[in-house]
């Protein structure tokens, strides 16, 4: 006769192969704080200021990244294929910026904003509707978002330079500012009214005479 007893894995040195699920604990660092001491030669108040400003830039960059994916999925019309590809290219580049900004915040001893509800509460970019919009409206919405990010990137770059946080200044100028300026150019050129077949200005072509 077998005795009824619970089977459990043998325990050696207090380690057990059984995964421990549903674990919870208080946070180990509160949002909005920075580690006291780091080997960066940047004082705590400077790192606090930089991480706060970078989190605003991060929330806006995450919003623009997601706006690009929305536009990639929902675009339509004769330029569908071109815009579908362009929007996804810009999405990928914004996703890389998100990672670079978030990791800059962490390495400065701060905490990066991460989850969608927190991003939505923080971003300065106007909320887009769930439904589809016309292509010129998609482009305008994306350009408005770029303008917000470009403006705050310039202010942040100057502040970082003043506070001697050269790493933040370099990231914001070289990657965020220049990347957004370039993407804004690519979008803007799609909003120039340009005839596809007949030139509107200048002399008439002989074939049209
Ligand atoms: Fe896709």
Boltz pocket constraint, residues with backbone or C-beta under 6 A from the ligand:
constraints:
  - pocket:
      binder: B
      contacts: [[A, 72], [A, 88]]
      max_distance: 6.0
